Each structure stands twice: as structure tokens, then as C-alpha cells.
Amino acid sequence: MRVLNLTVNGVNRTVHLEEGRVMLSSVLRDSLGLTGVKVGCGTGQCGSCTVVMNGKAVTSCTVLAEKAEGATVLTIESLSEGGELHPIQQAFVEADAIQCGFCTPGLIMRLYALFAENPDADEAAIAGELDKHLCRCTGYENIVKAAKLAQEKIRSGAVPVAR
């Protein structure tokens, strides 16, 4: 049995991996119970499984668990604090950008990584990141609206993008 050591949502974790090919999404969902990580396609095309690993947005269904050795991983579960939503989460609520909710965690985590790196990302950069996701419930208008609203919230300084 293989051992994986990583930091997930600020907590050092050790996971014993089964033999064979194990993906980071399986570790997060099955071993650690972080079901905010959704697996839609299993090939990284839909973006639902997006998490932030070492500061970068990654599709966790395409990352071998071994590649996360020593990594810092953030999932949607890490964003709210004390019952208070992160500005990006709050913006999704206010902009009516949540429909079925399956793709929402991945979209939020991708925007989290973008805004942590570039809080002033322009519309083209936002669209480029959102283009890495597939949402079947909406035309993306409210998702773009939520992204811009989140930027306003972050710029206001009420809550920093990264906690």
C-alpha cells in the first residue's frame, strides 16, 4: 500500500492509496469525504472536479494522486469561514449563477485561483478560465456576472480573496 502526504484545506493529511491508478479526485472524495469535488467526465473536460493545488487550478480527475505528494490542495469546502461565504461564493448566490450546482464548486475554485493570482483580471481572462468548464444548465451570463461581482467584492477589501 502506498502512502500520500499532503495538506488539504489547511490540514496535514496522510492517505493510504490502493494499488493501481488512483486520481486526486478519488482521494479527496472517497478517502477524505470532500464531496464538493464533483466528477463529471473523468477526463478533465468538464471542469467540475477543479481544485486549487499549489496555487493553480487543476482538474483533480486528471491528476494522479502521487503527483499531490507534499502539495497544498484547496477544495470548495475551504472557502467559507464560520458560516460566512467567501466573496466568490456570495457573488454566485447574488448573481443567480447557481442552477443545479454540480459544476459550481469547480467554477468557483477556478475563479479563486485566477483572482488570487490576478484580482484585476480582465473579461478576456475571466472568459478564458470559464471556457475550461462545461455547464449544461445556463448560458454562462450569470456566471460571468458573478465573476465580475466577486471581483468588486474582493477589490472592496472586505475580505481578501485568499484566506
HULINRA-V646787 format. One record per residue. N is the residue number from 0. RES is the residue in one letter. PHI is phi in degrees with one decimal (NA if undefined). BURIAL is b if it has 16 or more other C-alpha atoms within 10 Angstrom, else e. Layout:
# HULINRA-V646787
<<N,RES,PHI,BURIAL> <N,RES,PHI,BURIAL>>
This chain:
# HULINRA-V646787
<<0,M,NA,e> <1,R,-91.9,e> <2,V,-115.4,e> <3,L,-121.5,b> <4,N,-113.8,b> <5,L,-155.2,b> <6,T,-108.8,b> <7,V,-121.3,b> <8,N,52.7,b> <9,G,85.4,e> <10,V,-116.6,e> <11,N,-68.6,e> <12,R,-128.7,e> <13,T,-121.7,e> <14,V,-126.0,e> <15,H,-93.1,e> <16,L,-94.2,b> <17,E,-67.8,e> <18,E,-68.6,e> <19,G,95.4,e> <20,R,-80.1,e> <21,V,-121.5,b> <22,M,-94.6,b> <23,L,-57.2,b> <24,S,-58.5,b> <25,S,-67.2,b> <26,V,-61.0,b> <27,L,-64.2,b> <28,R,-77.2,b> <29,D,-83.5,e> <30,S,-86.0,e> <31,L,-107.7,e> <32,G,70.7,e> <33,L,-92.0,b> <34,T,-79.7,b> <35,G,-67.5,b> <36,V,-79.6,b> <37,K,-100.9,b> <38,V,-115.6,b> <39,G,-97.0,b> <40,C,-97.5,e> <41,G,77.0,b> <42,T,-126.9,e> <43,G,81.2,b> <44,Q,-83.2,e> <45,C,-92.6,b> <46,G,81.5,b> <47,S,-62.9,b> <48,C,-93.7,b> <49,T,-62.7,b> <50,V,-131.8,b> <51,V,-106.4,b> <52,M,-119.8,b> <53,N,51.6,e> <54,G,85.2,b> <55,K,-117.5,b> <56,A,-72.7,b> <57,V,-135.9,b> <58,T,-85.9,b> <59,S,-68.7,b> <60,C,-78.1,b> <61,T,-111.7,b> <62,V,-102.2,b> <63,L,-62.8,b> <64,A,-53.2,b> <65,E,-59.4,b> <66,K,-70.2,e> <67,A,-93.6,b> <68,E,-56.2,e> <69,G,76.6,e> <70,A,-79.9,b> <71,T,-108.0,b> <72,V,-121.8,b> <73,L,-117.4,b> <74,T,-117.8,b> <75,I,-55.7,b> <76,E,-64.3,e> <77,S,-84.1,e> <78,L,-79.9,b> <79,S,-77.9,e> <80,E,-136.2,e> <81,G,59.0,e> <82,G,82.1,e> <83,E,-96.4,e> <84,L,-70.0,e> <85,H,-65.9,b> <86,P,-53.3,b> <87,I,-69.3,b> <88,Q,-61.3,b> <89,Q,-61.5,b> <90,A,-63.1,b> <91,F,-62.8,b> <92,V,-66.1,e> <93,E,-65.0,e> <94,A,-91.9,b> <95,D,53.9,e> <96,A,-93.9,b> <97,I,-106.7,b> <98,Q,-108.6,e> <99,C,-76.2,e> <100,G,89.9,e> <101,F,-64.8,b> <102,C,-86.3,b> <103,T,-56.4,b> <104,P,-57.7,b> <105,G,-65.2,b> <106,L,-62.1,b> <107,I,-63.4,b> <108,M,-67.1,b> <109,R,-66.1,b> <110,L,-66.4,b> <111,Y,-57.9,b> <112,A,-64.1,b> <113,L,-62.0,b> <114,F,-72.1,b> <115,A,-66.9,b> <116,E,-83.4,e> <117,N,-145.6,e> <118,P,-62.3,b> <119,D,-102.6,b> <120,A,-52.0,b> <121,D,-81.7,e> <122,E,-60.5,e> <123,A,-65.4,e> <124,A,-66.5,e> <125,I,-62.5,b> <126,A,-61.3,e> <127,G,-61.9,e> <128,E,-72.6,b> <129,L,-66.8,b> <130,D,-66.7,e> <131,K,-86.3,b> <132,H,-126.7,b> <133,L,-117.3,b> <134,C,-120.6,b> <135,R,-93.7,e> <136,C,-97.8,e> <137,T,-144.1,e> <138,G,-96.1,e> <139,Y,74.6,b> <140,E,-58.8,e> <141,N,-71.7,b> <142,I,-69.1,b> <143,V,-64.8,b> <144,K,-59.1,b> <145,A,-64.5,b> <146,A,-61.5,b> <147,K,-67.6,b> <148,L,-64.1,b> <149,A,-61.4,b> <150,Q,-58.5,b> <151,E,-60.4,b> <152,K,-62.5,b> <153,I,-67.9,b> <154,R,-63.6,e> <155,S,-64.9,e> <156,G,79.6,e> <157,A,-59.3,e> <158,V,-142.4,e> <159,P,-67.1,e> <160,V,-60.9,b> <161,A,-100.7,e> <162,R,-99.0,e>>
